[in-house]
Amino acid sequence: MWQVSNKLWIITTLPMLLVGVGMVVYGLMVSPEALTDDGYPLNNFLYIMGACFIVFPLLGVSTVYYYYKRINDRETFLMNDGIKGEAEILSREQTGTYINEQPQVKFNLLITTPMETYELEHKEIVNLLDMGSIPVGRKIPVMVNPDNPKDIILVL
């Protein structure tokens, strides 16, 4: 399951929020006649910048939270309500894509569930140290979405 530490949220977001609040407060304290170098009212500039320092970090945090929540919900659904099956590795090859220095591998799998047997092409990020332990012909337990047989999770 994906999880982001609460400390990380605080460390990355709280300083931006404090700067934004500080700008808004300073905008309230500055004289209405004060101007920026290019002639605009300084208090309006501080309000806009403060709002940006508050809104954009909160928007970013909300987006990342929602993204990880969707991943976790999918994995939880498949683990709890998915159909247990078995996948035999027919072939595997690297796609050339690396994420965090780990290769993405394209597997051709023969999925066997109590209801049906079918072939499926599945891409997965695999730890380099695990590459030797997943040879062609190995059988791996999988959980299959009952509504979409192409949506699987490998249970390694």
C-alpha positions in Angstrom: 0.0 0.0 0.0 1.2 3.5 -0.8 1.4 5.8 2.1 3.0 9.2 2.6 4.2 10.2 6.0 2.3 12.9 7.8 5.7 14.5 8.6 6.4 14.9 4.9 3.1 16.7 4.4 3.9 19.1 7.3 7.6 19.7 6.3 6.7 20.5 2.6 3.5 22.4 3.1 3.6 24.3 6.4 6.5 26.7 5.4 4.6 27.7 2.3 1.4 28.3 4.2 3.2 30.4 6.8 4.8 32.5 4.2 1.4 33.0 2.5 -0.3 34.0 5.8 2.6 36.3 6.5 2.2 38.1 3.2 -1.6 38.5 3.7 -1.0 39.9 7.2 1.7 42.2 6.0 -0.7 43.3 3.2 -3.2 44.3 5.8 -0.5 46.3 7.7 1.0 48.2 4.8 -0.2 51.6 3.9 -2.7 51.8 1.0 -0.6 54.4 -0.7 2.5 52.1 -0.8 3.4 51.0 -4.4 5.5 48.3 -5.9 8.5 49.3 -8.2 6.2 49.2 -11.2 3.5 51.4 -9.7 0.9 48.9 -8.5 -0.5 48.9 -5.0 1.8 47.0 -2.7 -1.1 45.6 -0.5 -2.8 44.0 -3.6 0.5 42.5 -4.6 0.9 41.0 -1.1 -2.7 39.6 -1.1 -2.2 37.9 -4.5 1.2 36.5 -3.6 -0.1 35.3 -0.2 -3.1 33.7 -1.8 -0.8 31.9 -4.2 1.4 30.7 -1.4 -1.7 29.3 0.4 -3.8 28.0 -2.5 -1.1 26.2 -4.7 0.5 24.1 -1.9 -3.0 23.1 -0.6 -4.0 22.2 -4.2 -0.8 20.2 -4.7 -1.2 18.3 -1.4 -4.9 17.6 -2.2 -3.9 16.3 -5.7 -1.2 14.0 -4.4 -3.4 12.7 -1.5 -6.3 12.0 -4.0 -3.8 10.2 -6.4 -2.5 7.9 -3.6 -6.0 7.3 -2.2 -7.2 6.1 -5.6 -4.2 3.7 -5.8 -4.8 2.4 -2.3 -8.6 2.0 -2.9 -7.9 0.0 -6.1 -5.4 -2.3 -4.3 -7.7 -2.7 -1.3 -10.6 -3.6 -3.6 -8.6 -6.1 -5.5 -7.2 -7.7 -2.4 -10.6 -7.9 -0.6 -13.1 -8.4 -3.4 -10.9 -9.7 -6.3 -11.0 -13.1 -7.8 -8.0 -15.3 -6.8 -6.1 -16.6 -9.7 -2.7 -17.7 -10.9 -0.5 -16.2 -13.6 2.1 -18.1 -15.5 4.8 -16.0 -17.0 4.9 -16.8 -20.7 7.5 -14.1 -21.5 9.1 -11.0 -20.0 11.1 -8.1 -21.4 12.2 -4.7 -20.3 10.3 -1.8 -21.8 13.3 0.6 -21.5 11.5 2.8 -19.0 13.0 3.2 -15.6 11.2 4.7 -12.5 13.5 5.4 -9.6 16.2 3.4 -11.3 13.9 0.3 -11.4 13.0 -1.2 -14.7 9.5 -1.4 -16.1 8.9 -5.0 -17.3 6.3 -6.1 -19.8 5.0 -9.5 -18.9 2.9 -11.8 -21.1 0.9 -13.8 -18.6 -1.5 -16.7 -18.8 -4.1 -15.9 -16.2 -6.1 -18.8 -14.8 -9.1 -18.1 -12.6 -11.9 -20.5 -11.5 -14.1 -19.0 -14.3 -11.7 -18.6 -17.2 -8.2 -18.8 -18.6 -6.8 -16.0 -20.8 -3.6 -14.3 -21.9 -2.8 -10.8 -20.8 0.0 -8.3 -21.3 0.8 -6.5 -18.0 3.5 -3.9 -17.3 5.0 -3.7 -13.8 7.9 -1.9 -12.1 10.2 -4.6 -10.8 13.1 -4.3 -8.3 16.3 -5.2 -10.1 17.1 -7.7 -7.3 13.9 -9.5 -7.9 14.4 -9.9 -11.7 16.2 -13.3 -11.2 13.4 -14.7 -9.0 10.7 -14.2 -11.7 11.8 -16.5 -14.6 9.7 -17.5 -17.5 7.4 -20.3 -16.5 7.0 -19.2 -12.9 3.5 -19.1 -11.5 2.5 -16.1 -9.5 -0.7 -15.6 -7.4 -2.9 -12.7 -8.8 -6.0 -11.0 -7.8 -8.4 -10.1 -10.7 -11.0 -7.4 -10.8 -14.4 -9.3 -11.3 -15.7 -6.4 -13.5 -12.5 -6.0 -15.6 -10.4 -9.1 -16.2 -7.5 -6.9 -17.5 -7.2 -5.1 -14.1 -5.0 -7.4 -12.0 -2.6 -7.1 -9.2 0.4 -9.5 -8.8 0.7 -10.8 -5.3 4.5 -11.1 -4.9 
